[in-house]
């Protein structure tokens, strides 16, 4: 599906963005491993999160949608051998966290995914899990899906420092450590998102975490997981698109309520504020360890900055839309230390640069990032390849709203991977200037 967008638009409204994708994934996983019944409200029914539901159904978990709630009947870590290959579709989170969970099960299973997911490396997860006693076999190409997994009920504990901060790798190791025969210690620097730790603590797992001298440490003891009730807040990664839309479009403002404000996720807010963005946070509350509140953003004169390398893990998913903001800023913005972008749904360094260049932006690819020279007066409408990457498609759509003329986003349907009704909201909440 290609989408045409007539530019020079503005927004002045409240926007209800989708529920948080990271927390939606983890709520199904933790509910499946818990003892008892977990109730989930405000779940994100996106392609990625539905892949997680389908995988756990195939592992024997009873998952029911009832009156806008999801009811998960936990198996207390006793999953069942699947009768078919587990298809993770496009979801790296589903795959990598599931590798950790399946490491605790004695049966064999096979994980696969779509053509994009098959290009994403998996040894970063399988190597430390192998040290714990799980067995993995790459069935077609070393380091990539499909993978055969055979776990163990007698995993060894691990002390492991992540070479690159990664919430997915960290979470996989945490899940495996819950069934290891002793204390595991996982370290990373800087800290990546910590939803797994917070949700497992809420579910009664024996987990401690702390940060000292820039090093984040998680200590896990073998634990049972109890059922929980959870209401999932809105996703700041999805909110970022409409925040930037308001910042770069003349006479615009947007309000986003019930949004996750976990400090490991608000890097996009902090970086945009460094660029001069008019963003306010209000009505903050603590909901089961997660901060939630209201975000208000207004049109702003942005300036280019050098993004601090310590902010990169906190903005890794938002870099394509941050790059759009940088294209409308005055001066140069440099984003480096972001080599992780090379192995996302697309090579997001390359595809972000290509997307910006399509609109006429001055933008250059670095080995581990990109450099953007703000040039609002040079920007023009374009036909843009999304590379079937949801974040590229949505970032391009926001940029198309701010430039003069009609733009076309190719293969725009991929937005449904994380934001199923993105285009409905985009067109209903904006109007021509």
C-alpha positions, 0 to 999 in steps of 0.5 A: 500500500502506498500513501499520498500525503499533501504537505504543509499541514499542522496539528492542534489536538490530543492524540491517542497513540498505541499502547506500549509495545515493549510492555505488551510483549512482556506482559504476555511472556511474564503472564505465561510463565507466572503461576495464576491468571494475569489480566492485561488491559490496553494491550497493543494489537500490533503485528509484532505483539500478535506474533508473541501471542501466537508463539505462546499459544503454540507453547500451550498457554491459554490466552483469551481476549475477554471484554477488551482485556487479555486473560493469560493462564500461566503455566508456572514455567512449564510450557509445552513442546510446540507442534509447529515452528514458532513464527516470530514474523518481524519481531526481534523482541519476540525472538530474542526474549523467547530464546531466553525463555525456551532455554529453561525448557527441556524440549526442542523447538524451532524459531523462524521469522520473515525475510527481514527478521532472518537478517538480524543477528542472534548470536549475541543472545545464543552465546551467553545462553549457551554458557548457561547450558542451552543448546542452539543450532542454526538451521540455514545460516550461522547467526540467523534464523531459523534456530533450533533450541533445546533448553535445560531444567538445570541451567548454570547461573551466569555473570555476564557483561553485555558488549553492547547495551541491549534490553533484548539480550539482557531480558533473555538472560534474565528470563533464563536466570530465573530458572538457573541453579544459583545467582546470576549477575548481568551488567551493561553500560549505559543502561538500556530499557528496564521494563523486564526487571520492573515487571518481574519485580512487580510479579514477585521475582527475586531481582535486584538492580542498581547503577553505580559509576555508570554501570548498571547491574541486575542480580537474579536469583531463581524465582517463581513468578506470580500473576499480575494485573497490568494496564499498559500505558501509551508508547513513547516511541509511537508518541515521538512521531506526533511530538516531532510533527508538532515541533516542526509544523507551524502553529502546531501543538499536541497533547499525549496522555497516559504515556510511558515516562520510564527514564530509560525511554524518555531520551527522545524528550531529553534530546529534543529539549536540548535542541530547543523543543517546547515540551512539557511533562505533567500529571506524572504518576507511578504505576507498578514501578513505571512512570506515566504522564502527559506530554505537551509539545508545541511548534519550536525553533530547533537547533542542531546538536551532537547527541551524547553517546550515553543517550543512544540506548535511550533513543535507539528506536526513535533515531529515524524521527529524531533525524527528521527533527534535525532536518528542520533544525538550524545547524548540524546534528551528529548521531554516532555510537549507534551501530546497533541501527545497522541490524534493525528491521532495515539498516536504519543508518542507511535507510534513514539517510536515504529517506532524508535525502529523498526530501532534499535534506543534507545528510551523510552516512557515518560508520556508526551513525549519521550527520544532518545539516538542517536545511528547511528551505531545501526540503521538498516533497518526494516519493520515499521508499519505506524499505518495509521498515515501520519506523522509516515509513512513519518518519517519512510520513511526518516529514511529508506533512511539513514540506510543500507539495504531495509526497508518496510513501511506498509500502506504507502498510508496514506501519502496522507492525507497531502502530496499526491506525497510524494513518487514520490518526495522522489524517484525522488530527492534521489539516492543511495550513 
